[in-house]
Amino acid sequence: MKKRHGMKSLSSLLCMMLIVAMALFTVGCNSSDKSGAESTESVVATADSNVLGEGQTTFNFTVVDKDGNETEFEIHTDKETVGEALLEVNMIAGEESEYGLYVKTVNGITADYDTDGVYWAFYVNGEYATSGVDTTPVTEGDSYSFKVEK
C-alpha cells in the first residue's frame, strides 16, 4: 500500500512540475523585453533587439568593428550623458582612468590598445569626438558611434 501511495505522489509531483515548466516556457516565448538588454552578456543586434533602453530621449548609435561591419541601434534613455546611457543598456564596458571612462568593450567586442594595438574611437555626428563618452551630453537626434581604430 505504501509503495502504491508513493508512486501516486511521485506521479502527481512530476505532473505538476511538467505543467509549471510548460507554463514558464509559454510565458517566456510570449514576453517582450522592452529594455533589450537585461543581462550583462553582450548585446547582439537582431531585428528585435536593435532598439534598446527606455526613456524620453532617443539617439542613434552605431558600432563599427575592425572588419568595417556596422551594427546600428536606437537608444532610448533619460540619462544625462551618452556614456551613462550606453552603460545602462550594457552596450559598453571599460575602466575608469584619470581621463574618464576608457572604453574597451562595445557590443561584446573588445579592443584594447595595450593588448592588440587597436582602440575604440568615439564619434559624434560622424566627427571624432572632442570629449569622452562619459562627459558627452545626450542630445536628441544626434548620432554617436564607436569604431575600432589603430
Secondary structure, DSSP 8 states (H G I E B T S, - for coil): -HHHHHHHHHHHHHHHHHHHHHHHHHHHHH---SSS--SSS-----TTTSEE--SSEEEEEEEE-TT--EEEEEEEE--SBHHHHHHHTT-EEEEEETTEEEEEEETTEE--HHHHS-EEEEEETTEE-SS-TTTSB--TT-EEEEEEE-
